Every structure is written in C-alpha cells, then in structure tokens.
Amino acid sequence: MPALVMLVLGLWRLDRGGMWRDEAVSFQVGRRTVPQIWHLLHDVDAVHGLYYLLAHAVLAVHPGEVALRLPSVCAAAATAALVAGLGRRLLGPRAGLWAGLLYAVTPMAGHYAQEGRSYALVAAGATAATLLFVRAVRGGAWRAYGLVLGVTCWLHEFAVLLLLAHAVSLALARPGRRVWRGWGCAAAAVVLALLPLALVSRGQSAQLAWLRTPTAETAGGLLRTFLGPADSVYWVCLALGCLGLPRLIGRRGEPTCAGVALPVTVVPPLVLMLVSQASPLYVDRYVLYALSGAPLLVACGAERVAGAAERLWGRHRRARRRPASPVLALLGVAAVALAVVHQFPLLRDDRDPGARADDLGAVSRAAGRELADGDAVVFLPAAMRNVALTYPRPFRGTRDVLRVAGAAESGTLYGREAGVAELRRRLARLDRVWVVGDRRLLGARRVPRNPVERAKVTTLWQQFTGREEAVRGMATVRLYVRPVSARPPSAPPRPGRR
C-alpha cells in the first residue's frame, strides 16, 4: 500500500511542461554518447556520473522529461515500501504500514520523486542498505549490505555518511565483536570503493562555490521538512517522535526501531552541517535519504500510544469479542489520510513548474515568441545556454554569437565561449542582440566574478539599451539595441524585424 500511494502521488502531474536547470542538465547530458559523457566527467559532475549513464539508457528508449523522471518515481515508491519493511521488521506490520504511508505522503518525498536527478534513487539505495544492515545485525550476511551501500555512494558520495548513522545504531544495540567485525569490513569496503570518485570530485569542488554556511534556522527548516511543513502535522509528528525516543536501547545485540531511525534521521545532516561550517557542502537534497528515518521514529511513538490503548482495551469485558489491533491500524491510516488533507495545497503547488528554482520550458517558450531567424543571441551567464540545449527549437536559425565550441564536443555542460577581447570584438559588430539572462545580473543587483560574464554585463550596460522584454521568474529574454549615436560610422544600422 505505501508503494502504491507513493506511485500515485509521484505520477500525479508528472508532466509539468518544463524542466528546471538541474533536470535540464540531466536531460541534455543523458542524450550524449557514452564517450561524450565520460569526457565530461573528467572536468565536471563526476559525482553524478553513474546517474548520467542511467539517464542515457532511459532516454535512449524515449527522450522526454516524463521518461527522465520515471526512475525517480519508481525509486520513491520502492523507498516507501522499504520504510514499511523496516517498520514491520523492527516494530510489526501495523507500525510498518504507518511509517511507509507517512513517508509516501511527505511533501519532500513527493518533490524529489518528480525530479530527474539521482536523489530519489540514493534514498532508495540507502533505505535498502539500512534494511540489510538490520538483517545483518540479527545474523545475516554483510556482503549484500556493503554492495548496495557501495553502489548508492557512487550515485552520490554523501551517502557514505550513512555509515556513521549505522555505527551509532550499532553502539546503541551493543552487539558482540563478531557483528562489529562484519560491519567494519563492509564499511571499509564501501569507503575503499568510493575513494576514486572522492578524489576526482574533490578536484571539482569549485562547482559548490555557490553554497552558503548552514545555520540553526537551516537545521530547524530541515526538521520541519522531514516531519511535515503544515503546522498541525509537524507538531503531531514531533510529539510522536519524542514519545518513541525512550525506546532507543533494547535487548543487548538487538537494534530497536528508534535506535535505527534516530541516527539515520539526525547523523548525516548533522555531520554535513558541521563540516559545512568550515567548507560549505550542505544542501537538503544531499541528505534526502535521511528522511526515511523520520516516519519510522513517528511510527515508534504511534506504536507506543497504540500499545497503551490496547492495554486499556484489554481490560474491557468485551475485549475478546472485539480485538483492538485492526481498529487501531485503521485509525493510524485515517490519521495519515488527514495529514494528506492538511498538506494537500503543498502537494498540489509543488506540481507547478514555478515551485522549482526556475522553469526553462517557460523561458524557451518566451524566446520562441520573440526570436526570429538570423537574430543574435547572448546567454548571461553561460549556464543559461542550458535553455537552448534542452529546448533547441526556439533557437534554430539564431546565432549564438559568443560560442566557440559546443557542449558535447568540448566536454562541458554548456559549451565554451570567447574570451574577453574576442567577446568585445563580436559584440562591437552588432546593433541589436537578444539576451537570455539572469535578471539579477542584468539589473546590476549582482556583479559576476567571472571576467567573461563581467565583460558581457559591462558591454551591454555601456554600449546598448534594453528594449523589449519577456520575463519568466528570475530569467528574462530581453532585446538590447545599440543607440544611433554609439554606432560606428562604417556599420550602418540593420533594420529591425519589427
């Protein structure tokens, strides 16, 4: 049932009619050849290499944004089932049902279920590894645990923080040396397998220069996201989660639900936030896999309340005729349904393309209404070329005046552009140019650090005047025209198309 609910919510309005910038990167890189993807990973995005190869296989069947997102939908449904499986193994079928359903209706899970990136797959792999961890502690083999977690870390290297969460769970379970030795060997194998990726991605750390140091408000926001953004849902889940905490430690050598769920929920985000005080690395999607622990912790508290209710019911003289467990299970399902009602506006709004950081589909449609054959186009910053790479139709017949090499052949995400001197020479030949750019840069609200981007902004400010404009969020498609007085005498003005 949790998997089915997650699948329905994931498929609901999956075709939003537009991709945001990170999805667009997945889409355009996934359509490259394997050698071209390999060429790219030498300079950028090595951490996403395995996912790009998966996207390549998926998009080879059908190149579209729905196909790109389907693996995430399936992974989210699998995660909901795995959370239910964990709850069933640690607490019982009733608690497993509640935990799985609660995961499925959490807006954060639904958000990343509809995103063409690796994070939902990482969450599925991490939850599967946690289930295998519980089995191994109880006498199972550690090989499957190490294999699944190793592959998950290659999907995103920050999943390695799950090892720390499992170490805390082991400490709370107090197992014997044999269990510690088995886990230690598996953990060492995971770390060794991850080392090549870690070394390569360390050399590409400049990609994360945009991140900021997390604060106490960041941690509070993540907790609210995990437990439910709606106030009524948040406070109820927080209270139930606190009720489940006294059961952190059980019998010696036996992991408890709270003893597994709390470290999974807290340790990876906390460690990443602490490390980010020195070198910012934290984004909530990097620790999406930690979300799987939160509904389990809430289920621990709910099961404790249900146990108390059963004991009271057992004292009733009709207890044998009317068992309490099915009634309580249905009450828990009804409570989750009530949470859906409270959070339905959030779930609905999240299906709107405007809920993402940007909507490149809308920008491309605006460009299609404005651009004509032969028009000169400049992208500011160069990353805005993502629009043309993902939605090329509106840009056919136009001239990308600053590009010197395409994205695929140059092994870059957005292609290579001319240097500062060549940029100025090329723009000096133009009397009009369309700019697909970031409004903050064009509005002088942010000065680019990159000298090429700074030269674009300076040249547009000094030599051109902005005219027509189509705005889509923080992106704009704006026409810049050189004033008559600024035109060189040897270059008479070109007649405009209007």
KEGUDREN-236455 format. One line per field, with one value per residue (C-alpha): x negated, y, z; residue in three letters; residue number from 1. Coordinates in steps of 0.1 Angstrom, whole numbers, plus 5000, padded with zeros to 4 digits. Each point is the difference from the previous one (the first is absolute). Layout:
<voses>
c1 <- [X_...]
c2 <- [Y_...]
c3 <- [Z_...]
code <- [ALA_...]
pos <- [NUM_...]
</voses>
This chain:
<voses>
c1 <- [5000_4973_4983_5033_5008_4965_5003_5034_4986_4969_5018_5025_4993_4965_5000_4997_4991_4966_4967_4980_4962_4987_5026_4991_4963_5011_5020_4974_4971_5020_5006_4962_4981_4982_4965_5013_5014_4966_4982_5023_4994_4962_5007_5034_5029_4980_5022_5030_4983_5018_5033_4992_4993_5034_5017_4983_5015_5035_5000_4988_5034_5020_4984_5024_5004_5025_4977_4972_5020_5014_4970_5004_5037_4993_4971_5023_5026_4973_4988_5036_5002_4965_5010_5031_4978_4976_5029_5015_4967_4992_5035_5027_5023_5022_4971_4984_5032_5002_4963_5002_5031_4986_4969_5021_5021_4971_4997_4962_5002_5026_4978_4970_5021_5008_4964_4977_4970_4984_5013_5031_4978_4975_5028_5012_4965_4993_5033_4993_4965_5016_5023_4971_4981_5028_5000_4963_4999_5025_4978_5002_4971_4982_4991_5033_5000_4965_5009_5033_4985_4969_5021_5022_4969_4989_5034_4992_4969_5016_5020_4968_5012_5025_4971_4997_5037_4997_4970_5021_5028_4976_4987_5036_5006_4969_4992_4971_4966_5010_5027_4977_4973_5025_5012_4965_4989_5031_4995_4963_5009_5025_4975_4973_5024_5010_4964_4995_5032_4992_4966_5013_5030_4977_4982_5034_5011_5002_5034_5012_4988_5036_5008_5003_4993_5030_5014_5023_5029_4988_5002_5034_5013_4987_5018_5032_4996_4994_5030_5024_5001_5036_5001_5026_4982_4966_5009_5018_4971_4975_5019_5003_4963_4991_5022_4980_4966_5001_4997_4966_4984_5015_4986_4963_4991_5035_5005_5031_5021_4991_4964_4999_5023_4986_4963_5012_5020_4975_4964_4995_5016_4983_4965_5004_5011_4971_4975_5017_4990_4965_5007_5037_5013_5035_5032_5031_5003_4965_5015_5034_4992_5001_5038_5007_4992_5025_5033_4985_4993_5036_5013_4980_5020_5033_4994_4993_5033_5018_4985_5014_5034_4999_4992_5030_5021_4989_5016_5033_5023_5007_4964_5000_5030_4987_4962_4984_4971_5019_5019_4968_4983_5029_4998_4964_5007_5028_4975_4976_5030_5007_4964_5005_5030_4981_4970_5019_4995_4962_5001_5021_4979_4968_5013_4998_4969_4996_4993_4965_4971_5008_5020_4980_5030_5017_4968_4998_5036_4993_4970_5020_5025_4972_4972_4998_4976_4967_5004_4968_5003_4978_5005_4992_4986_4988_5020_5032_4990_5016_5033_4989_4983_5032_5026_4981_5030_5006_4963_4997_4988_4987_4963_4983_4974_4977_4998_4967_5006_5031_5008_4997_4968_4982_5008_5018_5035_5008_4973_4970_5002_4977_4976_5004_4982_5017_5033_4997_4991_5030_5025_4985_5012_5036_5027_5026_4997_5024_4988_5013_4988_5004_5019_4978_4969_5017_5016_4966_5011_4971_4965_4986_4966_4992_4982_5018_5034_4990_4989_5034_5018_4977_5003_5038_5002_4976_5008_5036_5035_5025_5033_5026_5000_5017_4996_5003_4991_4964_4993_5006_4999_4991_4992_4970_4996_4969_5009_4996_4973_4980_4999_4967_5003_4988_5028_5034_5029_5018_5038_5018_5025_5028]
c2 <- [5000_5026_4993_5004_5033_5013_4989_5018_5032_4997_4996_5028_5028_4986_5019_5035_5014_5012_4990_5020_5005_4969_4977_5017_4990_4964_5001_5015_4980_4968_5004_5001_4970_4980_5012_5036_4994_4985_5031_5023_4982_5007_5037_5003_4981_4968_4995_4995_4978_4968_5017_5016_4965_4989_5030_4992_4965_5014_5028_4976_4984_5032_5035_5020_5016_4974_4972_5018_5002_4965_4984_5024_4992_4963_5005_5020_4973_4974_5022_5002_4962_4997_5023_4979_4969_5015_5010_4965_4983_5023_5006_4980_5001_5028_5024_4991_5010_5033_5008_4991_5021_5029_5000_4998_5031_5021_5030_4997_4964_5010_5029_4979_4972_5024_5012_4987_4997_4973_5009_4977_4971_5008_4999_4966_4986_5014_4986_4966_5001_5008_4971_4977_5015_4989_4966_4996_5011_4973_4973_5007_5005_5033_4996_5012_5030_5010_4996_5019_5029_5001_5004_5026_5020_5000_5016_5027_4999_5017_4968_4988_5019_4972_4980_5023_4997_4962_5001_5020_4974_4972_5018_5003_4963_4988_4970_4976_5003_4978_5025_5029_4982_4992_5035_5014_4979_5011_5036_4999_4984_5028_5028_4984_4996_5037_5014_5004_5020_5020_5010_5010_5020_5018_5015_5012_5016_5035_4989_5004_5036_5013_4982_5019_4990_4984_5015_4989_5012_4976_4971_5011_5002_4966_4985_5016_4987_4965_4999_5021_5036_5005_5012_4975_4971_5012_5003_4966_4982_5018_4989_4964_4999_5012_4973_4974_5011_4981_4968_5008_4971_4965_4966_4995_4993_5009_5033_5019_5021_5032_4989_4997_5028_5028_4997_4997_5032_5020_4989_5006_5035_5010_4988_5018_5032_4999_4994_5028_5025_4997_4993_5003_4968_4997_5000_4982_4978_4986_4984_4991_4964_5010_5006_4963_5000_5027_4980_4970_5021_5014_4964_4991_5026_4991_4963_5009_5019_4971_4976_5020_5001_4962_4995_5022_4981_4967_5009_5004_4971_4997_5000_4964_5006_5032_5000_5035_4995_5003_5030_5018_4992_5016_5030_5004_4999_5025_5023_4998_5008_5030_5011_4998_5023_5026_4999_4996_5037_4995_4968_5017_5031_4979_4987_5035_5007_5032_4980_4993_5025_5008_4987_4997_4988_5033_5019_4981_5008_5037_4998_4983_5029_5026_4986_4998_4985_5017_5017_5002_4984_5003_4979_5016_4982_4972_4975_5016_4982_4971_5013_4996_4967_4985_5017_5007_5007_5037_5007_4984_5025_5024_5008_4991_5028_4992_4962_4986_4963_4979_4984_4963_5003_5023_4977_5027_5006_5031_5003_5023_5038_5026_5018_5036_5016_4979_5005_5038_4997_4978_5022_5032_4987_4998_5026_4978_4969_4979_4990_4970_5007_5003_5031_5005_5004_5022_5021_5007_4983_4975_5005_4968_4988_4983_5025_4989_5004_5033_5012_4990_5020_5030_5001_4998_5028_5023_4994_4988_5010_4974_5000_4972_4974_4968_4990_4965_5000_5009_4995_5025_5002_5036_5018_5024_5026_5022_5037_5018_5023_4970_4982_5001_5020_4970_4978_5015_4987_4969_5004_4982_4973_5020]
c3 <- [5000_5008_4966_4982_5017_4993_4963_4996_5016_4979_4967_5008_4976_4992_4967_5013_4966_5010_5016_5024_4996_5017_4983_4967_5006_5006_4968_4976_5015_4999_4963_4993_4990_5026_4989_5002_5035_5010_4985_5021_5033_4998_5006_5017_5017_5007_5030_4977_4974_5009_4998_4967_4986_5013_4985_4967_5000_5009_4974_4973_5003_5000_5002_5021_5034_5012_4991_5018_5032_5000_5017_5028_5004_5001_5024_5023_5000_5008_5029_5014_4999_5016_5028_5006_5000_5025_5023_4996_5009_5030_5014_4982_4969_5014_5007_4967_4982_5018_4994_4963_4994_5019_4978_4969_5008_5012_4976_4999_4988_4974_4988_4992_4987_4971_4993_4974_5023_5020_5035_5001_4988_5027_5026_4987_5002_5034_5014_4985_5016_5034_4996_4991_5030_5024_4985_5003_5036_5007_4984_4963_4976_4996_4963_4986_5024_4988_4963_5002_5020_4978_4968_5018_5009_4963_4993_5024_5022_5030_5006_5017_5031_5005_5013_5030_5007_4999_5023_5025_4997_5006_5031_5013_4992_5019_4978_5003_4984_4971_4989_5004_4979_4973_4998_5001_4970_4980_5009_4990_4967_4994_5008_4978_4971_5003_5002_4962_4997_5031_4986_4967_5014_5024_4971_4987_5033_4984_4988_5036_5004_5000_5032_5033_5036_5016_5032_5028_4979_4973_5024_5013_4964_4991_5031_4990_4964_5013_5024_4979_4989_5012_5036_5012_4984_5012_5037_5001_4983_5023_5031_4988_4990_5035_5015_4981_5013_5033_4980_4986_5018_5001_5008_4996_4963_4988_4980_5009_4976_5017_5003_4962_4990_5021_4988_4964_5004_5019_4994_4962_5000_5033_4988_4966_5017_5024_4972_4981_5027_4986_4964_4989_4985_5014_4979_5013_4969_5007_5031_4987_5009_5037_4996_5002_5037_5010_4993_5017_5031_4999_4996_5032_5019_4984_5008_5036_5001_4983_5026_5028_4983_4996_5036_5010_4975_5014_5033_4984_5005_4963_4989_4989_4977_4984_4995_5001_4975_4967_5013_5012_4967_4981_5023_4992_4962_5005_5018_4971_4976_5022_4996_4962_5003_5020_4977_4967_4990_5004_4980_4972_4998_4998_4967_4985_4980_5020_5032_4986_5000_4963_4971_4968_4981_5006_4991_4967_4992_5006_4977_4973_5000_4997_4979_4962_4975_5000_5034_5021_5035_5031_5031_5033_5019_4976_5021_4985_4968_5017_4987_4964_5006_5016_4978_4967_4978_5008_4994_4965_4975_5026_5005_5033_4996_5029_4997_4987_5008_5006_5033_4990_4979_5026_5029_5019_5013_4979_4974_4998_4993_4986_5023_5011_4971_4974_5018_4996_4964_4992_5019_4983_4967_5012_5000_5017_5021_5020_5035_5018_5035_5037_5010_5030_4978_4974_5027_5017_5032_4997_4985_4984_5013_4967_4977_4969_5016_5014_4966_4986_5026_4996_4962_5001_5026_4981_4964_4998_5012_5012_4981_4998_5027_5009_5037_5014_5037_5004_4963_4973_4962_4993_4968_5001_4973_4994_5000_4967_5015_5012_4966_4981_4967_4980_5013_4990_5021_4990_4996_5028_4994_5016]
code <- [MET_PRO_ALA_LEU_VAL_MET_LEU_VAL_LEU_GLY_LEU_TRP_ARG_LEU_ASP_ARG_GLY_GLY_MET_TRP_ARG_ASP_GLU_ALA_VAL_SER_PHE_GLN_VAL_GLY_ARG_ARG_THR_VAL_PRO_GLN_ILE_TRP_HIS_LEU_LEU_HIS_ASP_VAL_ASP_ALA_VAL_HIS_GLY_LEU_TYR_TYR_LEU_LEU_ALA_HIS_ALA_VAL_LEU_ALA_VAL_HIS_PRO_GLY_GLU_VAL_ALA_LEU_ARG_LEU_PRO_SER_VAL_CYS_ALA_ALA_ALA_ALA_THR_ALA_ALA_LEU_VAL_ALA_GLY_LEU_GLY_ARG_ARG_LEU_LEU_GLY_PRO_ARG_ALA_GLY_LEU_TRP_ALA_GLY_LEU_LEU_TYR_ALA_VAL_THR_PRO_MET_ALA_GLY_HIS_TYR_ALA_GLN_GLU_GLY_ARG_SER_TYR_ALA_LEU_VAL_ALA_ALA_GLY_ALA_THR_ALA_ALA_THR_LEU_LEU_PHE_VAL_ARG_ALA_VAL_ARG_GLY_GLY_ALA_TRP_ARG_ALA_TYR_GLY_LEU_VAL_LEU_GLY_VAL_THR_CYS_TRP_LEU_HIS_GLU_PHE_ALA_VAL_LEU_LEU_LEU_LEU_ALA_HIS_ALA_VAL_SER_LEU_ALA_LEU_ALA_ARG_PRO_GLY_ARG_ARG_VAL_TRP_ARG_GLY_TRP_GLY_CYS_ALA_ALA_ALA_ALA_VAL_VAL_LEU_ALA_LEU_LEU_PRO_LEU_ALA_LEU_VAL_SER_ARG_GLY_GLN_SER_ALA_GLN_LEU_ALA_TRP_LEU_ARG_THR_PRO_THR_ALA_GLU_THR_ALA_GLY_GLY_LEU_LEU_ARG_THR_PHE_LEU_GLY_PRO_ALA_ASP_SER_VAL_TYR_TRP_VAL_CYS_LEU_ALA_LEU_GLY_CYS_LEU_GLY_LEU_PRO_ARG_LEU_ILE_GLY_ARG_ARG_GLY_GLU_PRO_THR_CYS_ALA_GLY_VAL_ALA_LEU_PRO_VAL_THR_VAL_VAL_PRO_PRO_LEU_VAL_LEU_MET_LEU_VAL_SER_GLN_ALA_SER_PRO_LEU_TYR_VAL_ASP_ARG_TYR_VAL_LEU_TYR_ALA_LEU_SER_GLY_ALA_PRO_LEU_LEU_VAL_ALA_CYS_GLY_ALA_GLU_ARG_VAL_ALA_GLY_ALA_ALA_GLU_ARG_LEU_TRP_GLY_ARG_HIS_ARG_ARG_ALA_ARG_ARG_ARG_PRO_ALA_SER_PRO_VAL_LEU_ALA_LEU_LEU_GLY_VAL_ALA_ALA_VAL_ALA_LEU_ALA_VAL_VAL_HIS_GLN_PHE_PRO_LEU_LEU_ARG_ASP_ASP_ARG_ASP_PRO_GLY_ALA_ARG_ALA_ASP_ASP_LEU_GLY_ALA_VAL_SER_ARG_ALA_ALA_GLY_ARG_GLU_LEU_ALA_ASP_GLY_ASP_ALA_VAL_VAL_PHE_LEU_PRO_ALA_ALA_MET_ARG_ASN_VAL_ALA_LEU_THR_TYR_PRO_ARG_PRO_PHE_ARG_GLY_THR_ARG_ASP_VAL_LEU_ARG_VAL_ALA_GLY_ALA_ALA_GLU_SER_GLY_THR_LEU_TYR_GLY_ARG_GLU_ALA_GLY_VAL_ALA_GLU_LEU_ARG_ARG_ARG_LEU_ALA_ARG_LEU_ASP_ARG_VAL_TRP_VAL_VAL_GLY_ASP_ARG_ARG_LEU_LEU_GLY_ALA_ARG_ARG_VAL_PRO_ARG_ASN_PRO_VAL_GLU_ARG_ALA_LYS_VAL_THR_THR_LEU_TRP_GLN_GLN_PHE_THR_GLY_ARG_GLU_GLU_ALA_VAL_ARG_GLY_MET_ALA_THR_VAL_ARG_LEU_TYR_VAL_ARG_PRO_VAL_SER_ALA_ARG_PRO_PRO_SER_ALA_PRO_PRO_ARG_PRO_GLY_ARG_ARG]
pos <- [1_2_3_4_5_6_7_8_9_10_11_12_13_14_15_16_17_18_19_20_21_22_23_24_25_26_27_28_29_30_31_32_33_34_35_36_37_38_39_40_41_42_43_44_45_46_47_48_49_50_51_52_53_54_55_56_57_58_59_60_61_62_63_64_65_66_67_68_69_70_71_72_73_74_75_76_77_78_79_80_81_82_83_84_85_86_87_88_89_90_91_92_93_94_95_96_97_98_99_100_101_102_103_104_105_106_107_108_109_110_111_112_113_114_115_116_117_118_119_120_121_122_123_124_125_126_127_128_129_130_131_132_133_134_135_136_137_138_139_140_141_142_143_144_145_146_147_148_149_150_151_152_153_154_155_156_157_158_159_160_161_162_163_164_165_166_167_168_169_170_171_172_173_174_175_176_177_178_179_180_181_182_183_184_185_186_187_188_189_190_191_192_193_194_195_196_197_198_199_200_201_202_203_204_205_206_207_208_209_210_211_212_213_214_215_216_217_218_219_220_221_222_223_224_225_226_227_228_229_230_231_232_233_234_235_236_237_238_239_240_241_242_243_244_245_246_247_248_249_250_251_252_253_254_255_256_257_258_259_260_261_262_263_264_265_266_267_268_269_270_271_272_273_274_275_276_277_278_279_280_281_282_283_284_285_286_287_288_289_290_291_292_293_294_295_296_297_298_299_300_301_302_303_304_305_306_307_308_309_310_311_312_313_314_315_316_317_318_319_320_321_322_323_324_325_326_327_328_329_330_331_332_333_334_335_336_337_338_339_340_341_342_343_344_345_346_347_348_349_350_351_352_353_354_355_356_357_358_359_360_361_362_363_364_365_366_367_368_369_370_371_372_373_374_375_376_377_378_379_380_381_382_383_384_385_386_387_388_389_390_391_392_393_394_395_396_397_398_399_400_401_402_403_404_405_406_407_408_409_410_411_412_413_414_415_416_417_418_419_420_421_422_423_424_425_426_427_428_429_430_431_432_433_434_435_436_437_438_439_440_441_442_443_444_445_446_447_448_449_450_451_452_453_454_455_456_457_458_459_460_461_462_463_464_465_466_467_468_469_470_471_472_473_474_475_476_477_478_479_480_481_482_483_484_485_486_487_488_489_490_491_492_493_494_495_496_497_498]
</voses>
